[in-house]
Amino acid sequence: MKDKIKILSNILHDGIQCGVFKFDNPQLVALAIETALNGLDAYNLTNGLDDKHRDKLINILFYGLMQ
């Protein structure tokens, strides 16, 4: 899990530098994303979430990161 967070953090940091994202702590945001995705996986496994609804949830998760 720490490797995933580090990779996400690096991607987010690059996005901040390029002006794509606006937040101060890419490591904390990476942890939040990883936690949310783990929860989405658990929800999907227990509720049989279809692709359409899963994609909508992912868009909701990531839309807030964009300017």
N, C-alpha and C positions, 0 to 999 in steps of 0.2 A: 504494500500500500504506500509506503514512503517513496518508492520509486515513481509511482504514478503521480503523487502529489508534487514531487520535484519536477517531473516533466511538464505537468500542467502549470506549475508556477513559472517555469521558464517560458512557456508559450504565452502566458498572461503578461509576464514582464515585457516580452518582445512587443506584444500588442499595445501595452501602455506606452512604450517608447515610440511606436509608430502612430500613436494617437487613436487607435481603434478602441481601446478600453479606457475607462476613467475610474480608477480606485487606487488606494494607497498601499494596500498590502496584498500582493499577488499570492503569497503563500497561504494566507488565511482564506482567500477566495478559492484557491485550488483545493484546500481542505473542505470547504463548503460544497464545492462541485462534486468532489469524490464522495462525500457523505450523502449528498442528494442522489447521485447515481447509484450508490449501493442501496439506498432505500427504494429507488425505482426498480432495481433488479428484484429486490425482495417482494415488492408489491406485484410486479409482473409475474413472478413465480406463483404467488398465492392466489392471484385473481385472474390469471389468464388474460392479461391486457393485450389487445390486438395491436397491430402495427400502427394503425391510424391514431389511436388514442395515445400510444407510447410516443409517437412523433409529436403530437400536440403537447404532451407534458415536457418533452425535451425542449421544444420551442419556448415554452413558458419559462423553463429553467434558465435558458441562455439569453433570451431576449433582453433581460434586465442588464446584461453586461455591455450591450452595445450602446453607442452614443445615440 
